[in-house]
Amino acid sequence: MISSIRSLINSKFGALFALIFVGLIAIAFALGDVSGSGNFGALSGGNVARVGDKNITLSELNDALENQLRAERQNTPTLDMSQFVDGGGLDSTLEQLINRYAITVFGEEYGMAVSKRLVDSEIRKIPGAMGLDGKFSAEAFRAFAQQIGVSEKAIRDDITQNLFAQQILPAAASGPAAPDGMVLPYASLMLEQRTGQIASIPATAFLPTRAPNEAVLAKFYGANAVKFTIPEKRAISYAIFGRDIITQRAKPTEADIAAYYKANAAQFAASQTRNISQMIVPTEAAAKSVVAQVNAGKSLSAVAGELGLSVTTSANVTKDSLTSSTTPAVANAVFAAAQGSVAKPARGKLGWTVARVDAINNVAAKSLAAARADIEKTLLKTRSEEMLTEMTAEIEDAFADGATISDVAKQNGLKVNTSPKLLATGQDISNPNYKPIPEMEAMLPAAFQMETSGEAQLIELVPGEKFAMIAVADFEEAAPPPLDDVRSIVQQQWALSEGAKSARAAADALRKAVDAGQPLQAALAAAGIKGAQFERLNGTRADISSAGKPAPPPLSMMFAMKKGTAKILSASGDRGWYVVHLTDVIKGDAGGNAPMLMSRKQELTGILQQEYAAQMIVSAGKNAGIEKNEGGIEELRTRLTNRDGN
């Protein structure tokens, strides 16, 4: 359930990353424009733990839990706080907070320092703390902190703790490489091969012949309600609009077009451009020599070639652009020359310019009537962008001031639609034929991140082009449905559960027969179990650790057994049981496998480094002294999992 936390902690440097994760995630969500966290009620203001002389407040734990849950929802959108806590989220988050404080207390006690200047330098790297000029702005930083619902002090404390961790843990983890004497046995284990026999006993072979009575079924449903729980559902109110909503408003009038024409008269006046070929020489004398040779009949490129220089050509050059790229003297000379002639040499930025006028292009003046369509298009585009920016800003301000989606939609002439109650995947479980509109792909993730009683939000569907106002119209928390709605499914699950109990008894009997010396295949045949199967299985230890390729559970079981023994293993979902008999073990030898030895050495070194860092954290905690408010923690757990009946 809490896959990202577990994968993080189990990574190569998991201990280090798990320690700094809580703080970093707060900043990460801030950069992603995630709003502040909620409130867990009556416990606010208390402390949940004390590390040395530092208290971890309930508010701090609340914030960390909300941030962790948001992170988990990136992978599991339907995850709620109750499920998160039941999956170990509360305990792991509190442990991470305690570890962070322990390292900080240790660093302070033994003379390590994190200066205000260093913290300031880290704050300057936060994009949200940048002003419009791209530089750090104290005003922008304060606004950023207010926007994410975190105090400036909390951000500074968070960065300080991370900086202490960055100083201490890498040093603690930088131990020696794993010794060769440890590597060879470990690598050889990966090549170990095991052979066994598997008997599968299906639950369907033992299904009860009578349906359960109401009391039995209700009891089973109550004990297994989590299996039937329907994830949270939300109905989304939305109003979609795009640039077209303001096209009519942004349409320029005849007066606007005339004013633009007048203000940009130079753009529509008669103009002239020239196509030129030019070369640059270092002195005026050299320039005059080039002109003389060209006037005598040589081509400009031939003269340039003799001098080891090159000729560049430019088309449709205006006098203004030529003045900008060279000098006024060069531009004046070029635009004073006749077509086909060489202009008078003039000093440019890099030397003396010799230019030939290859063509003169005259552009007639454009009347207001001729320019009208282009002007209207330009004004419409510019004004649409401006008005769209203003409109979206006004909508966000209105939502921040408490306006509803209906209010804002009405003001802007938009229609509000409301979806049925949907899962985060877009499914309507009450209507299998329902198909969400394409825009729901962007709206649903945002809607499931919103507070159910929070303000409406404006989101972009297509950047700068298409937007949606969204609000949570209604919701149903994750809960098992009424028994009558799923009675047939519950009856099937009950039957499988009962069948699995008998299948286990049958599997246990087979195990005992094998332990007594009877071959598994013969024992299975004698049992006469309908649908049972027998299979031989073999593989190496490397097979059960291949990335992205989960091994069959019976194969994994074989590597946790002694040769000649038998064990039973449950199939998931009350499908039945396996009897696993390990018949042979062939030891591996990686002595001549240099690539494998190197790979295992690196792997073991990483594990040792992780262990060094973990031991450093444990020692820091013991040194500082840790006290937990167990009563407060359990009260919080009860509230978050709704076990208090409220």
Disulfide bonds with the S-S distance in Angstrom:
none
